[in-house]
Amino acid sequence: MADLARLSINQATTQAQYGLAEAIAAYSNADVAGISIWRDKLAECGLDKAVRMLADRGLRVSGLCRGGMFPGADAAARQANIDDNLLAIDEAVALGAACVVLVCGGIPEGSKDLAGTREMIRDGLGAILPHARAAGVPLAIEPLHPMYAADRCSINTLGQALDLCDQLDGCHGADLGVAVDVYHLWWDPDLQAQIERAGERVLAFHVCDWLVPTTDLLLDRGMMGDGVINIRQIRDWVDATGYDGLIEVEIFSAQNWWKRPGDEVINTCRKRFLETV
Ligand code: ZN
């Protein structure tokens, strides 16, 4: 059963309503235990102010969004992406984030080389892993639904993400792991087996729902309970790995939840979390 002590809200869920400082205040006022922070909002707020507010409010950080985006058309572009990831790791340290969430990136413009794109992702991960290890910040590869394979992330199943972990992090210390997001993975017939395989590599668990019909590939995620995902079943599989960290509500919803008052969104997240997660 869900317990509000494990509820985190990804600030994208209220990105139209709140900046980071407002989100920290609103979530903690509603007894939400954690927040996942976006780097653009962090830059607007300022790192020092955010760190201070999180400490004052006792809010935990379930993840920093986002690192990744490794592919690039040339070596200079790929190096710039690596440098940006190193910075994200440093920010995650300051915030005490549970992990850096990696949306690994898609095919560079003009290319049709999917296999090569995946090699760039592997190489980029390999380049930042030593810094993450030294900093003590786990890296969570987030496999994205295959509809994003071209433009956002060419890692599209949990099995693929775990293969990368095994290649790069053989010691299995979970310096490198995965973010399990029901929106991206619910359809996979192999999901239960792959979550079991992930074990301690589960570093984050994201929930929302898949609406029928879905009217926008990016910005029409549903509130838990409004769609077709059996969230509690996936939750049971994740629980069985021993994962006991925060569970993050992450809803991009341009035409619905982003248009509602922030407190209504937060209260609905709390209610549905208890009912369906
Ligand atoms: Zn997610």
Boltz pocket constraint, residues with backbone or C-beta under 6 A from the ligand:
constraints:
  - pocket:
      binder: B
      contacts: [[A, 142], [A, 179], [A, 181], [A, 206], [A, 250]]
      max_distance: 6.0
